[in-house]
Amino acid sequence: MQKHKKEHNVSSEKFDTPKLYIVPTPIGNLDDMTFRAIKILNQVDIILAEDTRTTSFLLKHYQIEKKMFSHHKFNEHASVEQIVRHIAEGKSIALVSDAGTPGISDPGFLLVRTCIEHDIEVECLPGATAFVPALINSALPCDRFVFEGFLPQKKGRLKRIEQLAQETRTMIFYESPFRLAKALSQFAEVFGNNRQACVSREISKLYEENVRGTLQELLAHFTAKPPKGEIVIIIAGYDFS
């Protein structure tokens, strides 16, 4: 069992131990960045970004000038060992995604696991994740839920939906706005037209919208009015009563 003892002063962050920081970034509103996240990005040696262009905009907004490298799903397998070596040599590194918390439907898991395997400390800051406000705003039960993230686009997609037909917990999905109508149609076909659900889009942004209703009602709404922006679908669990 690997354990790391943390001794944090409430008002200060210690950088005397090289480590990997997982730093959430805003999912829309830049004011959702925490003071601690800004401080860590200012003090680490390197920032790993899913898309350096997107992160450059964030860093510029907070006047952070730092060496930055790409770390995304297409290069993470090739780069994790090199990143671990940098930390082992004494550098502190922060990992950010384009929006939200790295590792949640974004690159991060592989790097965290590799660091732990090499006895390198990993510290994940609390912060923005799109599914939490979507779940709360849905008005569906949020005491027990299952996060499914993005379903397979083709192979295995319908099979996975069928496996969830009798899932009793509230279900959470991420989806592209271009596939939302198709997804709602598939959910309605398997779960039933009258299953309660909520579609949240553009969370924390100017045009945030939460549309609640049955799957049939939501399908009709978004077929008539194709959506834009990031999408979270919340679906009520199966009721055996």
N, C-alpha and C positions, 0 to 999 in steps of 0.2 A: 504494500500500500504506500502510495506516494503522498506526502503531506508537506505543505509549506506553511510555516507560521508567519502571519502577517501582523505587523505592528505599525498601525497607521495613526498619525496625528490627524485630528479632525480638520485642521486648517492647513496642512501641508502634505505634499506627495513626496515620498522618498525615491530617489533615482540611483541609489548606491548599488542596487542589485539589477543586473541586466535581465530583462524579461520581455515577453510579448504582451502588449496591451491590445485588447479587443475594444475598439472605440465606436459606439453607435453614433450615427450622424442623423440629422433631421430627415424625416420622410417628406417634408414639404416646407413648412415654415422654419426659416433659419433661426428664429428666436428660440426654437426648441433645443438648441445646442446647450449642453451643460457647461458651467464654469470649469468643472474638473476636466471635461473632455478637451476644452480649449487649452487648458494648462498642460495637459499631457502631450497634445500635438505640438505644442510649442517647445517641449523639453526633450522629446525622444530624438534619437539620432536619425531614424529613417521612418517614413510613412509608406505603407503598402496600400495601394488604392486599386479598387476594381476597375475604375476608369479614371486615369489621371486628369483628363479634361474636366470631368465633373467635380472631382475633388479640388482641382485648382481653383474653381469658382468659390468653393467653400472656404479654402485657405485664404484666398484673397479677401473675402468678406471679413474675416477675422484677423487679417494682417499677420498671417502665419507664413513664414518663409522656411521651408524645410525640404531636404532631399526626398524625392518621391520616386517610387518604382511601381510598375504595374503588377498586380497579383489578381488573376481572374481564373475562371474555370478552364480556360484553354492552356494556361501555363503553370498552374499550381503544382501539378505532379512533378514537373521538371525543376521547380524552384524551391521547394520546401527545405530540402537538405542544405542548400546554400544559405537560406534565411536562418536556419538553426545554427549554422556555423557562425554567422555574423553575431548572433546573440551570445553564443558560447565564447566568442572573442571579446565580449564586453559591451556590445551595443544594445540599446533599448529600441524596440521596434513597435510601432502602432499599426494595426490593421483596420482599415475602414472599407465600407462598401459604398456604393452610390447613394444608398439611403437605408436607414434602419440599422439593425444590429448584424454584423458579419456572422455567417453561419446559419442564419435563418433564411433559407432559400437563396443564399448567397455564398460565395467562397468563404472558407474559414475553418470548417471541420477538420479537413486534412492537416492544415498547418497546426491547429491546436493539438490534435492527436500526436503529431510528430514531435512537437515540443515536449509534451508530457512524457513520451517514450524516451526522450533524451534528458529527462529530469530538469527541464527548463520551466521556470515559473510562468504561468499564464494568468493574467488578470483581466477579467471582463467587466467593463463598466456598465451600470444600468443605464438604459436609455430607450430611444424610440424604437418601436416595433409596430408595424401597421396593423397586425391582427388584434392587438389589445383594444384600441379604441373602437375598431369595427365590431368586436364582440360585445363590448359594453353598449354601444349605440344600437345594436340589433334588437335589444329588449328580449332576447332569447336566453334561456338558462345559461349562466356562465360559471356555475360552481364546478361543473365537470365538462370538459371539452376535449376534442381531438384535432390536432393540427395536421392537415394533409398537404398544405403547400400547393405547388403546381402539380396537377395530374399529368401523366404521360400525354403527349400531344397526339400520338397515334397508337402504336402497339401497346396493348394492356390497359388502355384508358377505360373502356366500357367495363372490362372485367373488374377493375378496381372499384368503379362506382357500384357495381353489383355486389361486391364484397361488403360495401358499407350500407347496404339496404336496410339492415336491422341494427345498425349502430345506434345505441340509445343516447350517447353523449352528443352535445352540440358539435357540429362539424365546421371546420374552417378551411377554406380553399383560397389560393391566389389564382388569378386568371388574367389573361390579356384582354383588353377591351374588344379586340377583333374576334375573340373566340367566346365572348360572354354569352351570346344568344345560343350558340351551339351547346355550351356547357349547361345552361339552364334547361334547354330542351332535353338533354340527356338525363339530367337530374330528375326532371318531371316524369320522364318515361320510366325510370327505375324506382324513384321514391314516391311517385304519385303527384298528380297536379296540385293537390291541396296541402302539401307539406309547407309549413311556414319557413320563410327565409328572409334574408336581408342582403342587399348589395350595397357596399360602401365604396365610394370612389373619391380620389383626390383628397384623402384624409389630411387634415391640417392646412390645406391650401385654400385659396380664395373661393373656388367653386366646389367645396366639399358637399357631398350629397349622400344621404342614407335613404334608400328606398326599401320599404318593408311590405311584405304581403306573401301570398302563396307563390309557389314556383310558376304556376300558370300566369298569375298576374304580373310577376316580374318579367317573364318571357315576353308577354304582350307589350309591356312598357318599354323594354330595351330593344325590342324589334322595331317598334315605332320610332324610338329615339335612340339611335346607336350611341353608346357612351364613348368618352375619352378619358384618358388618365389611368392611374393604377387602380386595380380592382381587387376587393376582398369580398368573398361570398361566405355568408354565415347561414347554415342550414340546421333547422331543428332536428334533434335525434328522433329515432323511431319510438313511438308510444305504443307499448304492448297492451295498455288498458282498453 
